[in-house]
Amino acid sequence: MALDPLTSPLLTDLYQLTMLQGYREQRMSAPAVFELFVRKLPAHRGFLMACGLESTLDWLEQARFNTAEIAWLRGCGLFRADFIDWLSTWQFGGTIEAMDEGTIFFADEPILRVTGSLFDAQLVESRLLNIMHLHTLIASKAARCVLAAPDKRLIDFGLRRAHGAEAGIAAARAAYVAGFAGTATTLVAPMLGIPVFGTMAHSFVQCFDDEREAFIAFARTFPDNAVLLIDTYDTEAAARKIVEIAPLLAREGIRPKGVRLDSGDLRALATSVRSILDAGGLRETTIFASGNLDELCVRDLEQQRAPIDAYGIGTALVTSADAPALDMVYKLQEYDGRARRKRSIGKATWPGRKQVFREFDGQGHMRHDEVALVTDHRAGAEPLLHPVMRDGRRVRPRIPLASIQRYARDSLAQLPDALRTLESDRDGYRPTIYPVTIGQSIRDLTIEVDRAHAVSFDRSVP
């Protein structure tokens, strides 16, 4: 039996397994509570978008140690036989509460909580972070692109520069959740039902001796979806060639659906090409732009009223180029019925099981969040974490991707105007800080935990 990285619990940090063996030897199997959150937002980001929950639940339901993995564990010389025997029967049996995918969130707000035996909650840490981090990272970047051009079609073009196959698939999914129309990554169509889009590469044009021949051949091959790449040589000359061959194609019932620009001054070229196409009677032929774009480039083109109908965004999206990592962590908040917290300098945590309560203004825009204990109640505020798994099984049906996308769209619509801006340090900009309050009940619990720890520590000193 092969090792499968997409389902294997062995895709983890080694210390998860060494800690588990230590816990078992100390008979530490009491319930534990861990929460996943982001310590701080990246520079120039005013918000993040939660994503990856459905993929996380899929993994938790499937995760098992197979015979090949157990054989490796027996042969590696690190673990005792009884511990390996236990791992051979392990499956996740905990409870998950989480924010819905597409929810806007901020620093210090838990977006997922795991409650279960210490064994269950500890073992899944690394893979949960691995999944949630990537999906959230890309969805948050994609959401900014959507804000830059809310009325335009955006396509994920990033597979070739994604950090591996799983990252390419995850990026296509996360971008779609955030509001992209689809992707160029073909596999996600049969896998996830995400629409796929594609045109041609420069190599197709170069293989023909005459650029016109390339355009005619492609249009005849795809008469209902002829989007032609026109910047291989001279962009404006190519646009004129499209106009020249249009009557020939029209006699065959073919009309160029669009042209694609992939280099140069996109605003100037789009303006010139639009004029050429319109003068040639091709007013319905759209202009699609790509080529090292990010949300700021798209924002600038939109503000300049460039006649561009759709954008392909690749490298900057799938690598989240301006913020390639989030300070996302998974921390113990309670063990054996007692609140716990980390007090490391710069990495201290708030103890206890938490809920995020969100208030809205009269226009339906987000106004204020409070992180409080789950036992607290806030009249008129919306709790953001909900039960999604119990005893290792989903408590609700899998949510269709289109429904998640609609929810994410509604979440973006709830952003206050100050958080919709996309300026960066090149504009001398610093993002507006959305108000997130840590509730008094959590602050009081923190004092109690610290006092109890101090007493316990004093008693342990001879």
C-alpha positions as CSV (number, residue, x, y, z in Angstrom):
1,M,0.0,0.0,0.0
2,A,1.4,3.4,-1.0
3,L,1.9,6.4,1.2
4,D,-0.8,9.0,0.4
5,P,0.2,12.5,1.5
6,L,-3.4,13.8,1.0
7,T,-4.9,11.5,3.6
8,S,-2.1,10.3,5.8
9,P,-1.8,11.4,9.4
10,L,1.9,10.8,8.9
11,L,2.0,14.1,7.0
12,T,2.8,15.9,10.3
13,D,5.7,17.2,12.3
14,L,7.6,14.5,14.1
15,Y,7.0,16.1,17.5
16,Q,3.3,15.5,17.3
17,L,4.0,11.8,17.4
18,T,6.7,12.0,20.1
19,M,4.4,14.1,22.3
20,L,1.6,11.6,21.8
21,Q,3.8,8.7,23.0
22,G,4.7,10.8,26.0
23,Y,1.1,11.6,26.7
24,R,0.2,7.9,26.6
25,E,2.9,6.9,28.9
26,Q,1.7,9.6,31.4
27,R,-1.9,8.5,30.8
28,M,-2.8,12.0,29.8
29,S,-6.0,11.4,27.8
30,A,-8.3,14.0,29.3
31,P,-10.3,16.4,27.0
32,A,-8.3,19.2,25.4
33,V,-9.3,22.4,23.5
34,F,-7.2,23.9,20.8
35,E,-8.0,27.0,18.8
36,L,-6.6,28.1,15.4
37,F,-6.2,31.9,14.8
38,V,-3.9,34.5,13.3
39,R,-1.7,36.5,15.7
40,K,-1.5,39.6,13.5
41,L,-2.5,40.7,10.1
42,P,0.2,41.1,7.4
43,A,1.3,44.6,6.7
44,H,-1.1,46.6,4.5
45,R,-3.9,44.1,5.0
46,G,-7.0,45.2,6.8
47,F,-8.8,41.8,6.9
48,L,-8.5,38.1,6.1
49,M,-11.0,35.7,4.7
50,A,-11.4,32.2,6.3
51,C,-11.2,29.4,3.9
52,G,-10.4,25.7,3.8
53,L,-12.9,24.3,6.3
54,E,-14.5,21.8,3.9
55,S,-11.1,20.5,2.9
56,T,-10.1,20.2,6.5
57,L,-13.3,18.2,7.4
58,D,-12.7,15.9,4.4
59,W,-9.2,15.2,5.7
60,L,-10.4,14.6,9.3
61,E,-13.0,12.1,8.1
62,Q,-10.5,10.1,6.0
63,A,-7.3,10.3,8.0
64,R,-6.0,6.8,8.9
65,F,-2.6,5.2,9.3
66,N,-2.4,2.6,6.5
67,T,-0.3,-0.5,6.5
68,A,2.7,1.1,4.8
69,E,2.8,3.9,7.3
70,I,2.5,1.5,10.3
71,A,5.3,-0.6,8.8
72,W,7.5,2.5,8.6
73,L,6.7,3.5,12.2
74,R,7.7,0.0,13.4
75,G,10.9,0.1,11.5
76,C,12.1,3.6,12.3
77,G,13.2,2.8,15.8
78,L,11.5,5.8,17.5
79,F,8.4,4.4,19.0
80,R,7.2,1.6,21.2
81,A,5.2,-1.3,19.9
82,D,2.1,-0.6,22.0
83,F,2.0,3.0,20.8
84,I,2.2,1.9,17.2
85,D,-0.5,-0.6,17.8
86,W,-2.7,2.2,19.0
87,L,-1.9,4.4,16.0
88,S,-2.9,1.6,13.7
89,T,-6.5,1.9,15.0
90,W,-6.6,5.7,15.3
91,Q,-9.2,7.8,13.7
92,F,-10.3,11.4,14.6
93,G,-13.2,11.4,17.1
94,G,-13.3,15.1,18.1
95,T,-15.6,18.1,17.8
96,I,-15.0,21.0,15.5
97,E,-16.5,24.5,15.7
98,A,-15.5,27.0,13.1
99,M,-16.3,30.1,11.1
100,D,-18.0,29.4,7.8
101,E,-15.8,29.6,4.7
102,G,-15.9,33.1,3.3
103,T,-16.2,34.8,6.7
104,I,-14.1,38.0,7.1
105,F,-12.0,37.8,10.3
106,F,-9.2,39.6,12.1
107,A,-6.2,39.0,14.4
108,D,-6.8,37.1,17.7
109,E,-10.1,35.8,16.5
110,P,-10.4,32.0,16.5
111,I,-11.6,30.7,13.2
112,L,-11.6,27.0,14.2
113,R,-11.7,25.1,17.5
114,V,-10.9,21.4,18.1
115,T,-12.3,19.7,21.2
116,G,-11.5,16.1,22.0
117,S,-9.1,13.8,23.6
118,L,-5.6,15.3,24.0
119,F,-4.5,12.6,21.5
120,D,-6.9,13.6,18.8
121,A,-6.5,17.4,19.3
122,Q,-2.7,17.2,19.3
123,L,-2.2,14.9,16.4
124,V,-4.2,16.9,13.8
125,E,-2.4,20.2,14.5
126,S,0.1,20.3,11.7
127,R,-2.2,19.2,8.9
128,L,-5.0,21.5,10.0
129,L,-2.7,24.4,9.9
130,N,-1.3,23.3,6.6
131,I,-4.7,23.2,5.0
132,M,-6.3,26.2,6.6
133,H,-3.3,28.4,6.1
134,L,-3.0,27.9,2.4
135,H,-6.7,28.2,1.6
136,T,-7.1,31.3,3.8
137,L,-3.9,32.9,2.5
138,I,-5.1,32.6,-1.2
139,A,-8.7,33.5,-0.5
140,S,-7.7,36.6,1.3
141,K,-5.5,37.7,-1.6
142,A,-8.2,36.8,-4.1
143,A,-10.8,38.9,-2.1
144,R,-8.6,41.9,-2.6
145,C,-8.5,41.3,-6.4
146,V,-12.3,41.1,-6.3
147,L,-12.5,44.4,-4.5
148,A,-10.3,45.9,-7.2
149,A,-12.7,44.9,-10.0
150,P,-16.0,43.9,-8.5
151,D,-17.8,44.0,-11.8
152,K,-15.2,42.2,-13.9
153,R,-14.5,38.5,-14.6
154,L,-11.4,37.3,-12.8
155,I,-9.7,34.0,-13.7
156,D,-7.0,32.2,-11.8
157,F,-3.9,31.7,-14.0
158,G,-1.5,30.6,-11.3
159,L,-1.0,26.8,-11.5
160,R,2.4,26.9,-13.2
161,R,3.9,29.0,-10.4
162,A,2.0,27.4,-7.5
163,H,4.0,25.6,-4.9
164,G,3.1,22.1,-6.0
165,A,0.0,20.3,-7.2
166,E,-2.0,20.5,-4.0
167,A,-1.3,24.2,-3.8
168,G,-2.5,24.8,-7.4
169,I,-5.7,23.0,-6.7
170,A,-6.2,24.8,-3.4
171,A,-5.5,28.1,-4.9
172,A,-8.1,27.6,-7.7
173,R,-10.7,26.6,-5.1
174,A,-9.8,29.5,-2.7
175,A,-9.9,32.1,-5.5
176,Y,-13.3,30.8,-6.6
177,V,-14.6,31.0,-3.0
178,A,-13.5,34.6,-2.9
179,G,-15.3,35.5,-6.1
180,F,-13.2,34.6,-9.1
181,A,-15.2,33.3,-12.1
182,G,-13.0,30.3,-12.6
183,T,-9.5,29.0,-13.3
184,A,-7.3,27.8,-16.0
185,T,-6.4,24.7,-13.9
186,T,-8.3,22.0,-15.8
187,L,-8.4,19.3,-13.1
188,V,-10.6,21.3,-10.7
189,A,-13.5,21.2,-13.2
190,P,-14.1,17.4,-12.7
191,M,-12.9,17.5,-9.1
192,L,-14.8,20.5,-7.8
193,G,-17.1,21.8,-10.5
194,I,-15.2,25.1,-10.9
195,P,-15.6,26.6,-14.4
196,V,-12.4,26.5,-16.4
197,F,-11.2,29.0,-19.0
198,G,-8.4,29.0,-21.5
199,T,-7.2,30.7,-24.7
200,M,-3.9,30.0,-26.4
201,A,-0.2,30.5,-25.8
202,H,2.3,32.5,-27.9
203,S,3.8,29.2,-29.1
204,F,0.6,28.4,-31.0
205,V,1.0,31.6,-32.9
206,Q,4.7,31.1,-33.5
207,C,4.1,27.7,-35.0
208,F,2.4,29.3,-38.0
209,D,4.3,31.2,-40.7
210,D,1.5,33.8,-40.8
211,E,-0.2,35.2,-37.7
212,R,-3.5,35.4,-39.6
213,E,-3.3,31.6,-40.2
214,A,-2.9,31.0,-36.5
215,F,-6.0,33.1,-35.7
216,I,-8.1,31.5,-38.4
217,A,-7.0,27.9,-37.4
218,F,-7.8,28.5,-33.7
219,A,-11.2,30.2,-34.5
220,R,-12.2,27.3,-36.7
221,T,-11.2,24.8,-34.0
222,F,-13.2,26.6,-31.3
223,P,-15.8,28.5,-33.2
224,D,-17.9,29.3,-30.1
225,N,-15.0,30.3,-27.9
226,A,-12.3,31.9,-30.0
227,V,-10.3,34.1,-27.7
228,L,-7.1,35.1,-29.6
229,L,-3.7,36.1,-28.1
230,I,-2.6,39.1,-30.0
231,D,0.7,40.4,-28.4
232,T,3.1,37.8,-29.8
233,Y,4.6,40.3,-32.3
234,D,2.9,43.7,-32.8
235,T,-0.3,44.0,-30.7
236,E,-2.0,46.7,-32.8
237,A,-1.1,45.0,-36.1
238,A,-2.6,41.8,-34.7
239,A,-5.8,43.6,-33.8
240,R,-6.0,44.8,-37.4
241,K,-5.5,41.3,-38.6
242,I,-8.5,40.2,-36.5
243,V,-10.6,42.8,-38.2
244,E,-9.3,41.7,-41.6
245,I,-10.2,38.0,-41.1
246,A,-13.5,38.7,-39.4
247,P,-15.6,38.7,-42.7
248,L,-14.0,35.3,-43.7
249,L,-14.9,33.9,-40.3
250,A,-18.4,35.5,-40.4
251,R,-19.2,33.6,-43.6
252,E,-18.5,30.4,-41.6
253,G,-20.7,31.5,-38.7
254,I,-17.7,32.4,-36.5
255,R,-17.2,35.6,-34.6
256,P,-14.1,36.3,-32.5
257,K,-15.2,36.1,-28.9
258,G,-12.3,38.0,-27.5
259,V,-8.7,39.0,-27.7
260,R,-6.1,38.6,-25.0
261,L,-3.3,41.1,-24.0
262,D,-0.5,39.6,-22.0
263,S,2.2,42.3,-22.0
264,G,3.1,45.9,-22.4
265,D,1.2,49.0,-21.3
266,L,-2.2,47.3,-20.9
267,R,-4.2,50.5,-20.5
268,A,-2.8,52.1,-23.7
269,L,-2.9,48.8,-25.7
270,A,-6.4,48.1,-24.5
271,T,-7.6,51.5,-25.5
272,S,-6.0,51.3,-29.0
273,V,-7.2,47.7,-29.6
274,R,-10.7,48.6,-28.5
275,S,-10.7,51.4,-31.1
276,I,-9.5,49.1,-33.8
277,L,-12.0,46.4,-33.0
278,D,-14.9,48.8,-32.8
279,A,-14.0,50.5,-36.0
280,G,-14.0,47.1,-37.7
281,G,-17.4,46.2,-36.4
282,L,-16.2,43.9,-33.6
283,R,-17.8,45.8,-30.7
284,E,-18.9,42.6,-29.0
285,T,-15.3,41.1,-29.0
286,T,-14.0,41.4,-25.5
287,I,-10.6,42.3,-24.2
288,F,-9.0,40.0,-21.7
289,A,-5.8,41.1,-19.9
290,S,-3.1,39.1,-18.1
291,G,0.6,39.3,-17.4
292,N,2.0,39.7,-13.9
293,L,-1.1,41.3,-12.6
294,D,-2.0,41.8,-8.9
295,E,-4.9,43.6,-7.2
296,L,-3.1,46.9,-7.3
297,C,-2.4,46.7,-11.1
298,V,-6.0,45.8,-11.6
299,R,-7.1,48.7,-9.4
300,D,-5.0,51.1,-11.4
301,L,-6.4,49.9,-14.7
302,E,-10.0,50.1,-13.4
303,Q,-9.4,53.6,-12.1
304,Q,-7.9,54.6,-15.4
305,R,-11.1,53.2,-17.1
306,A,-9.1,50.9,-19.3
307,P,-11.5,49.1,-21.7
308,I,-10.7,45.6,-20.3
309,D,-13.5,43.1,-19.7
310,A,-11.7,40.4,-17.7
311,Y,-8.4,39.7,-16.0
312,G,-6.2,36.6,-15.6
313,I,-4.2,36.8,-12.3
314,G,-1.5,34.2,-11.7
315,T,1.8,34.4,-9.8
316,A,0.8,37.2,-7.4
317,L,-2.4,35.3,-6.5
318,V,-1.1,31.7,-6.0
319,T,1.9,32.9,-4.0
320,S,0.2,35.7,-2.3
321,A,3.3,37.6,-3.3
322,D,3.0,40.6,-1.0
323,A,2.2,38.5,2.0
324,P,3.3,34.9,1.4
325,A,2.6,33.6,4.9
326,L,0.2,34.3,7.7
327,D,1.1,34.2,11.4
328,M,-1.5,31.4,11.9
329,V,-1.2,29.2,15.0
330,Y,-3.0,26.4,16.8
331,K,-2.8,26.8,20.5
332,L,-4.0,24.9,23.6
333,Q,-6.7,26.8,25.5
334,E,-8.0,24.2,27.9
335,Y,-6.9,20.8,29.2
336,D,-8.6,18.5,31.7
337,G,-11.3,21.1,32.5
338,R,-8.8,23.9,33.3
339,A,-8.1,26.9,31.1
340,R,-4.5,27.1,29.8
341,R,-2.5,29.8,28.2
342,K,1.0,30.5,26.7
343,R,2.9,33.4,28.2
344,S,5.9,33.6,25.9
345,I,7.0,37.1,25.1
346,G,5.4,38.3,21.9
347,K,3.4,35.0,21.6
348,A,1.1,35.1,24.7
349,T,-2.4,33.7,24.2
350,W,-5.8,34.4,25.7
351,P,-7.1,31.3,27.6
352,G,-10.4,29.5,27.4
353,R,-13.0,28.5,24.8
354,K,-14.0,31.6,22.8
355,Q,-16.7,32.9,20.6
356,V,-16.5,35.8,18.2
357,F,-19.5,38.2,18.3
358,R,-20.0,40.6,15.4
359,E,-22.1,43.7,15.4
360,F,-23.4,45.5,12.3
361,D,-24.5,49.1,11.7
362,G,-27.8,50.1,10.2
363,Q,-26.6,49.6,6.6
364,G,-25.5,46.0,7.3
365,H,-21.8,46.9,7.5
366,M,-19.5,45.3,10.1
367,R,-19.0,47.7,13.0
368,H,-17.3,45.9,15.9
369,D,-16.2,42.4,17.0
370,E,-15.8,41.1,20.5
371,V,-13.9,37.9,21.4
372,A,-15.6,36.5,24.5
373,L,-15.9,33.2,26.3
374,V,-18.4,30.7,24.8
375,T,-20.4,31.1,28.0
376,D,-21.0,34.8,27.3
377,H,-23.9,36.1,25.4
378,R,-24.1,39.4,23.4
379,A,-27.6,40.5,22.5
380,G,-27.9,41.8,19.0
381,A,-24.5,40.4,18.0
382,E,-23.9,37.5,15.6
383,P,-21.8,34.6,16.8
384,L,-19.4,33.5,14.1
385,L,-18.2,30.0,15.2
386,H,-20.7,27.1,14.7
387,P,-20.6,23.4,15.2
388,V,-19.5,21.6,12.1
389,M,-18.3,18.2,13.3
390,R,-19.0,16.0,16.3
391,D,-17.4,12.7,17.2
392,G,-15.4,12.9,14.0
393,R,-18.4,13.2,11.7
394,R,-20.0,16.2,10.0
395,V,-23.1,17.6,11.7
396,R,-24.3,19.1,8.4
397,P,-24.2,18.1,4.8
398,R,-21.2,19.3,2.7
399,I,-21.8,22.8,1.5
400,P,-21.8,23.3,-2.3
401,L,-19.0,25.5,-3.5
402,A,-21.4,27.9,-5.2
403,S,-23.1,28.5,-1.9
404,I,-19.8,29.2,-0.2
405,Q,-19.0,31.6,-2.9
406,R,-22.3,33.5,-2.4
407,Y,-21.6,33.7,1.3
408,A,-18.1,35.1,0.7
409,R,-19.6,37.7,-1.7
410,D,-22.1,38.7,1.0
411,S,-19.2,38.9,3.6
412,L,-17.2,41.2,1.3
413,A,-20.3,43.4,0.9
414,Q,-20.4,43.8,4.7
415,L,-17.0,45.4,4.8
416,P,-17.0,49.0,6.0
417,D,-15.7,51.4,3.3
418,A,-12.4,52.0,5.2
419,L,-11.5,48.3,4.8
420,R,-12.3,48.2,1.1
421,T,-9.3,50.3,0.2
422,L,-6.3,48.6,-1.6
423,E,-3.6,51.2,-1.2
424,S,-0.2,50.0,-0.2
425,D,3.1,51.4,1.1
426,R,3.8,52.8,-2.3
427,D,0.9,55.2,-1.6
428,G,2.2,55.9,2.0
429,Y,-0.8,54.0,3.2
430,R,-1.4,52.1,6.5
431,P,-4.6,50.0,6.8
432,T,-7.5,51.0,9.0
433,I,-7.6,48.8,12.1
434,Y,-11.0,47.2,12.5
435,P,-12.1,47.3,16.2
436,V,-11.8,43.9,17.9
437,T,-12.3,43.9,21.7
438,I,-11.1,41.1,24.0
439,G,-14.0,40.6,26.4
440,Q,-13.7,41.3,30.1
441,S,-14.5,37.7,30.9
442,I,-11.4,36.6,29.0
443,R,-9.3,39.2,30.8
444,D,-10.6,38.0,34.2
445,L,-9.9,34.4,33.3
446,T,-6.3,35.3,32.2
447,I,-5.7,36.8,35.7
448,E,-7.0,33.6,37.3
449,V,-4.9,31.3,35.1
450,D,-1.8,33.3,35.8
451,R,-2.4,33.3,39.6
452,A,-3.1,29.6,39.6
453,H,0.1,29.0,37.6
454,A,2.1,31.1,40.0
455,V,0.8,29.2,43.1
456,S,1.5,25.9,41.4
457,F,5.0,27.0,40.4
458,D,5.7,28.2,44.0
459,R,4.6,24.9,45.4
460,S,6.8,22.9,43.1
461,V,10.0,24.7,44.3
462,P,11.8,22.8,47.1
